[in-house]
């Protein structure tokens, strides 16, 4: 538990005395980043032959974030369901575009991690090894350290799956279920290929850069909520953003605990006490969760109203 052995009353006091107006500014930056996410998503959908309204794409993105707070990663599917409902874009194709977005995000955050390590090598090299690369290496080491029996079982399992797939393919080929599965797979692949058919790749890259720049501004704005962190610069904000991103990516509800740990430990490296770092992490996390919940709920309520004419037309 992130609050274990902490002075709770002291942290509460710091949060009460914080200048929350800067958190409101961070909310504004977050709103802009989500609008850009919706615009970028629309660019991936356009080559598929569909042109969703921005308000529907934005609403779907926010509902997806809200769902992710309850069940990690389910929101990615849910936002496809939302957009399918109001724009009739095939879910299988939309999921393909989501995969493309996630790949781009993962590559971006590791690229930024490399930038952080270069800029603050003394501080971040050992920290990155300890909390990012070492856990990844341990998982890989655990896998490759298994004995010959383990690999033999994997090989046998692959053969069994291949034979089972071959049997099912010959048994159900030509049935409506097979045709539906084939349609889903083709749509998924076409969604992934959409990135190669972009009309304006430079604009897509610009949107991606601006999204992460706004994330950086969110981290930086929250520094000014506390006197202790107000003197930190953009490099510290970039570092907090990157490792906070790893915290959000952890398979826990809303990044609770993991986000706070990564951000607190990062700020300690920049000379901030653990209590002050944790207060910052709580405020920053609460700001983002508040935005996700509010905008998600508003989108869930407003989308049926905004699209009521289209819903009536579909029913008729």
C-alpha positions, 0 to 999 in steps of 0.5 A: 500500500502506497500510504503505508508508514506515511504521515497521513495527516501531513500529506492531507495538510499539503493537499489542503494547502496546494494551489489547485488552480494549477490542477485546473490548468492541467485538466485543460491540457488533458482535455486538449490531449484527448481531443487530439487523440480523437482527431488522430483516431479519426485519421486512422478510421478514414482510410477504412471508408468511414468518417466519424464525427469528432464529438462521437470519437471524443466521447468514445475515447472518454468512455473508454478511459472511464471503463479502464478505471474499473477494468484495465484494458477493457476500455479499449474495446468499449470505446470501439463499441461506443463508436460502432453504436453511433457511427456504425463503424465495424468493431473489428476494424476499430480494434485494429486501429486501437492496436496501431495506437497502442503500438505507437504509444509504447514506442513513444514512451520507450523513446522518451525513456531513452531521452530521459536516461540520456538527459539525466543519466546519473539519476535515471540509469540505475532507476530505469534498470531497477524498475523497468528493465530489471522486472522485464529481464526477470520475466524473460529470465524466468521463461528461458530458465525453464527446463527441457520438459517445459519447452517440450510441453510448449512444443506439444501444445503448439502441435495440438493447437495447430491440429485442432485448428486444422480440424476445426477449419476443415469441419466448419469451413463454409459455415456462417460461423467460419465466414463471420470469423473470417470477416472479423479477422480481415477487418482487424487486419485492415484496421492495422493496415490503415496506418499505411493509407493515411492521407496526411502522415505529417499531420498524424505525427504532429498530433502524436507529438502534441498529445505527449507534449500536452501530457508533459505540460500536465505534469509540469503544471502540477509542479506549481501546486506545491511550493516544494516542487515549483522549482522543478523544470521540464526535464523533471516533468518529462521524467515524471510523465514517462515513469507515471506512464509506466505506472498507468500501464500496470495491470491495476485499476486506474494505476492506483498504487503503481502510479503513485510509487513510480512518481514518488520515487522519481521525484525523490531522485530530484531532491523532493522528500517522499511525503512531498512526492507522494502528495504530488502523485496523489494530486496529479493522479486525482486530477486525471481520474477526476477528468476521466470520470467526469468526461466519461460520464458526461459523454455516456449521457450526452452521446445518445442525446446528440445522436438521437436523430441517427438512432431514430433513423437506424430503428426505422 
